[in-house]
């Protein structure tokens, strides 16, 4: 058996890298490193990273992912997808295992530990109708549901689990299994404006012209600009490593669609959506002009 070829094929299928074993290339040095790692853990030392070895090292990396990150300084700002570090151009990112991180409990998501890398074709935006991301995570935990990312009032991005897992955030398993999601904190109702000012966050913009599912909404609190910038950073970071495309459903005028889109749910669309695109019962994130924000990103490039 050509062990180098086997490891390359395994890496392609499962999503691991030689760096997991402290090496850079698929060569004899990697085979020796895998053997050493296997012996230390009482596994058959054949130098091949097959499913058993992959599941074991994947689980170990998840348990101390922040330590793995600190040993990889070029990824000081990063997300995690299937145990690999994904760079993101954003200064305030906190992983679930770091100090003050927010964590999704086991049993609140589809666990794909040690499986081939999950296909992700959708990024779903939500607002949380909470005053902060920490409160939102508490609510999600009590309800037994989950989301991959939360964006706080100051633009901090919290990642609560590896993107390899499928969070329970979009209402249907069809969408959950194909997506990652973010909850952007925003209490929504104008009566909370004074709370934001009292607690040092500043006044939120007021959205007065939002439509969803053919209905105009009453005025509501909008996102802070820093939160929108954080969402854009997330979109940009995941696009190269997933099947999510930097596009959104459009209406006949080339503007962001404000209605439910069946193609989003049934696998005929890959891109950035709001929750209302996936469900006729949801209105978040009405007023978020994804197409305009994507065009801003393109112009910045």
Secondary structure, DSSP 8 states (H G I E B T S, - for coil): --HHHHHHHHHHHH---GGGGT-SSSSHHHHHHHHHHHHHTT----S---HHHHHHHHHHHHHTHHHHHHT-GGGSSEEEETTEEEE-S-S-EEETTSTT-----TTSEE--TTSS-----EEEEEE--SSSHHHHHHHHHHHT---SEEE-TT--EEE-S-TTSEES-SSSHHHHTTEEEEEE----SGGGHHHHHHTTS----EE-S-EETTEE---EE---HHHHHHHHHHHHHHHTTSS--S---B-TTSSB--S--HHHHTTS--EEEEGGGT-TT--TTTT--HHHHHHHHHHH-
